[in-house]
Amino acid sequence: MQPQLLKDVVDEVIEQIKGEKREDIQRIWKEVVPSIAQEHSKLKEIHLVKSAKGGISPKAKLFNRVKRNKKRIELIVTVDSSPWLSNLNFNKEEWKNKIEEALGNEFLVEIRFRIGNIL
């Protein structure tokens, strides 16, 4: 196995997350999240989590403590109210694990909820 340039690895990961993987994640989200929760939320964005430069926050350290060979993605989910945001947070770990499993444990998933318009 020959060493790869970091730029080439990042480009490859970005390409995997675009298109087909992005559609897979959206499909899996709809399968994992109950319909009542989907009525009050919407998966808006899927991002590649980049390594932080300089100081790393405690949350980032926790997220980066896992195996380095997995690709990290962040799902941004808009929720229509504070009570629903709180409710969805209770299920976040379960959904995260199911999405990772459905993707073949190739990705590490972080889910972030934000209050906003779900239309």
C-alpha positions as CSV (number, residue, x, y, z in Angstrom):
1,M,0.0,0.0,0.0
2,Q,1.5,3.3,-1.1
3,P,1.0,6.5,0.9
4,Q,-1.6,8.9,-0.5
5,L,-1.7,12.7,-0.5
6,L,-4.1,14.0,2.1
7,K,-5.7,16.1,-0.7
8,D,-6.4,13.0,-2.7
9,V,-8.0,11.2,0.3
10,V,-10.2,14.2,1.1
11,D,-11.3,14.5,-2.5
12,E,-12.2,10.8,-2.6
13,V,-14.2,11.1,0.6
14,I,-16.1,14.1,-0.7
15,E,-16.9,12.4,-3.9
16,Q,-18.3,9.4,-2.0
17,I,-20.5,11.6,0.1
18,K,-21.8,13.4,-2.9
19,G,-24.4,11.8,-5.1
20,E,-25.1,8.2,-4.3
21,K,-24.0,8.2,-0.7
22,R,-26.0,11.4,0.0
23,E,-29.1,9.7,-1.5
24,D,-28.4,6.6,0.6
25,I,-28.2,8.7,3.8
26,Q,-31.4,10.5,3.0
27,R,-33.2,7.2,2.2
28,I,-31.9,5.6,5.4
29,W,-32.9,8.7,7.5
30,K,-36.5,8.2,6.3
31,E,-36.4,4.5,7.2
32,V,-34.9,5.1,10.6
33,V,-36.8,8.1,11.9
34,P,-40.5,7.5,12.8
35,S,-43.0,9.3,10.6
36,I,-44.3,11.4,13.5
37,A,-40.7,12.8,14.1
38,Q,-40.4,13.4,10.3
39,E,-43.5,15.6,10.4
40,H,-41.6,17.9,12.8
41,S,-38.1,17.7,11.3
42,K,-36.2,17.6,8.0
43,L,-32.7,16.4,7.1
44,K,-31.4,19.6,5.5
45,E,-27.7,19.2,5.1
46,I,-25.0,16.5,5.0
47,H,-21.4,17.6,5.6
48,L,-18.0,16.0,5.6
49,V,-16.5,16.7,9.1
50,K,-13.0,18.3,8.5
51,S,-10.2,18.1,11.0
52,A,-9.9,21.1,13.2
53,K,-6.8,23.2,12.9
54,G,-5.3,24.6,16.1
55,G,-7.3,23.9,19.3
56,I,-9.8,21.2,19.2
57,S,-13.0,21.5,21.2
58,P,-13.8,18.7,23.8
59,K,-16.7,17.6,21.6
60,A,-14.5,17.3,18.6
61,K,-11.9,15.3,20.6
62,L,-14.6,12.9,21.6
63,F,-15.9,12.5,18.0
64,N,-12.3,12.1,16.7
65,R,-11.4,9.4,19.3
66,V,-12.8,6.7,17.0
67,K,-11.0,4.7,14.3
68,R,-9.3,7.0,11.8
69,N,-10.1,4.9,8.8
70,K,-13.8,5.8,8.9
71,K,-15.3,8.8,7.1
72,R,-17.0,11.3,9.3
73,I,-20.2,13.0,8.3
74,E,-22.5,15.5,10.0
75,L,-26.2,15.5,9.5
76,I,-27.9,18.9,10.0
77,V,-31.6,18.4,10.9
78,T,-34.0,21.3,11.1
79,V,-36.8,20.9,13.8
80,D,-39.9,23.0,13.9
81,S,-40.0,23.7,17.7
82,S,-38.0,23.4,21.0
83,P,-40.2,20.6,22.4
84,W,-39.6,18.5,19.3
85,L,-35.9,19.3,19.4
86,S,-35.7,18.0,22.9
87,N,-37.7,15.0,22.0
88,L,-35.5,14.1,19.0
89,N,-32.4,14.5,21.1
90,F,-33.5,11.5,23.2
91,N,-33.4,9.3,20.1
92,K,-30.3,10.7,18.5
93,E,-27.8,8.0,19.5
94,E,-30.1,5.2,18.4
95,W,-30.7,6.8,15.0
96,K,-27.0,7.5,14.6
97,N,-26.1,3.9,15.3
98,K,-28.7,2.6,12.8
99,I,-27.5,4.9,10.1
100,E,-23.9,3.9,10.6
101,E,-24.9,0.2,10.5
102,A,-27.0,0.7,7.4
103,L,-24.0,2.4,5.7
104,G,-21.9,-0.7,6.5
105,N,-20.1,1.0,9.4
106,E,-18.0,2.9,6.7
107,F,-19.1,6.3,8.2
108,L,-19.2,7.9,11.6
109,V,-22.3,10.0,11.9
110,E,-22.9,13.1,14.0
111,I,-26.5,14.4,14.1
112,R,-27.1,18.1,14.9
113,F,-30.6,19.5,15.4
114,R,-31.5,23.1,14.8
115,I,-34.7,25.0,15.2
116,G,-36.0,26.4,11.9
117,N,-38.4,26.2,9.0
118,I,-38.9,22.6,7.8
119,L,-40.6,23.4,4.5
